[in-house]
Amino acid sequence: MFVKRSVFFEDKPTAPTERSGNKSVCADAAVINDTALSEQLRCLREMCVELNRAELVTALDNAERRISSGFTAAVFGHGAIGKNARINGIAGKEIFPESLSDEEYRRLFGGIPTVIRDGEDGITLRHGRIPQKKASFPLTGEGWKSAAVFAAKNASRAVEVSVSGTFLSENGIGLVRTDLDGDISACDCAAELTSAIQLLGEREMLALRNINGRVPFIAAAVMHMDSLNDTERGQILSYAEKKLGDINGEIALLTEGDIDMRVREYIISRSQSAELAERKTQCIRRDLSEIRGDMATIYSALLSELTERGRQTAAKAERRKSDAAEATKKTWDILETEMMKKSSERFEWVYNRVTEARDELLERFRFEAEHTNDPKDWLENVYPYRMKQEMKTLTRSLEINLKNSYISDTDWLNRQVKAKFGAEISSGYSTIADMGAVPSESMGTSMRDIKKVRIGARAVAGAAAIVGYLAALGPLAPAISISGGLVAELFLGKKISEQRKALITRLNSVIPAELNRRLGEVENNLRELYKNAVSSARAAYEDTLEKQAAEIDGQTAAKSANDIGAVYNNRIEQLKKLKTEE
């Protein structure tokens, strides 16, 4: 903390008309030529536009104006401190008429600040919503009233006053009149007016703290000291120094002599200070540092929000994939169940047809066996031929019907798969192995020796194809032998009637048992054939699952904010780098 009393001014102040100043020198001293600072501003502005944050853009605009603008000083204080009269005294010219007291100004203009610059006497106000639209009024009491009407009607944000013949013109200085809560952070110098009677109250101290470090030069001007005796003056000074000492900054304390002249001389000396550029740069850097901090906070919040949205999107995608897979599986399970149901229906038909043929065959064989005079000859010569022919006929009949049924069933499966999974299964059918003559001794031949179904499944361009060879009926083709070492048991040493009876008994037991056994194999083969068809169709189902998952992943990726997240991370790193290079 540093507090300077008014003895800072060793030279006696002179009247403004007698003081010679150098306007260009003062203006040049206030302008900051810092390439790094300008580059930082450019980078921050680019990010502000990206964030679309108007308040940050405004803050950057203020910082940019501070870099290139001339020297500006603020005179501020609470509502009834007498700012208008003090500014008239500081400028050495009546800018505010006596009728326009602080209370009247607030009634007419509210909290609108007044910016005073060198120029032809007059008052100018800009339209609050249309900046290029403005109105001018004379620098008189009536002019101020007319300006107040325009300001209220058009939401003006500042009163601009041009005044000639003051120290402002000689030194290239702009003056700002505002209340305690006005924003003067863009000024290069600030003088707070405070009364000795109510010295540095809570609001005054808060105003000083708010501009500390933001304004290069700050002073507290204590008024109404003339009515105090020496003891009271000393107490006031000690109290003021103590209060200002609570603020960690360099604040000049102006108390002695003509306070208007002291404030004017303080402003002029600060505009010509060799430290101005350095201090102004420090203040601007502080402003930019706060803007960087705000932007880093915003980017971090956006990044966190983005991460959370990404997590929610991924979780939602997983749920969608799970739901889609479950729905697709239900569809597939129905198809698979229906196809195996069709397989059972086909076998039921085969079973009924074979059972019917078996009963008819046994009836004919029993009739022939009962009426033959040579049962042995019938068994050895007639039975094998008859059995082979009957079985071939039965097999071909079954094959034709099953072939049509199988093709119909696979066509149905193909249509369902195409409709539900968008794939197509091409089914084919070939006749079973040659059903020529088979020796009667083949009665014990196992199913493994019969040519089985061959089925291949392939998935090409998302479509499954089935090529089937229906050989499920092979076990019915060979003649069923009931001899093979049993001739002696059936015929030797027996009468013809006994031979017939034994033969019929043998027919009744062997043929049904053998056919039933082979029907079991037929059922297994038939189910296996349909399972193979289903397996080939399953490729389309599984391909659909993969496509669904890939589509959802693709949609999720399209919505993914990875690229945006990378931008946010990059911006945060840029902000850190700007801080490092400060």
ABEGO torsion letter per residue (X at the ends): XBBBBAAABABBBBBAAABBBBAAAAAAAABBBBAAAAAAAAAAAAAAAAAGBAAAAAAAAAAAAAAABBBBBBBBEBAAAGAAAAAAAAAGBBABBAABBAAAAAAAAEABBBBBBBEBBEBBBBBAABAABBBBBBBBAAAAAAAAAAAAAAGBABBBBBBBGBAAAAAGBBBBBBBAABBAAABABBBBBBBAABBGBAAAAAAAAAABGABABBBBBBBGAAABBAAAAAAAAAAAAAAAAABBBBBBBBABEBAAAAAAAAAAAAAABAAAAAAAAAAAAAAAAAAAAAAAAAAAAAAAAAAAAAAAAAAAAAAAAAAAAAAAAAAAAAAAAAAAAAAAAAAAAAAAAAAAAAAAAAAAAAAAAAABABAAAAAAAAAAAAAAAAAAAAAAAAAAAAAAAAAAAAAAAAAAAAAAAGBBBBBBBBBBBBABBBBAAAAABBAAABBBBBBBBBBBGGBBBBBBBBAAAAAAABBBBABGGAAAAAABGBBAAAAAAAAAAAAAAAAAAAAAAAAAAAAAAAAAAAAAAAAAAAAAAAAAAAAAAAAAAAAAAAABAAAAAAAAAAAAAAAAAAAAAX
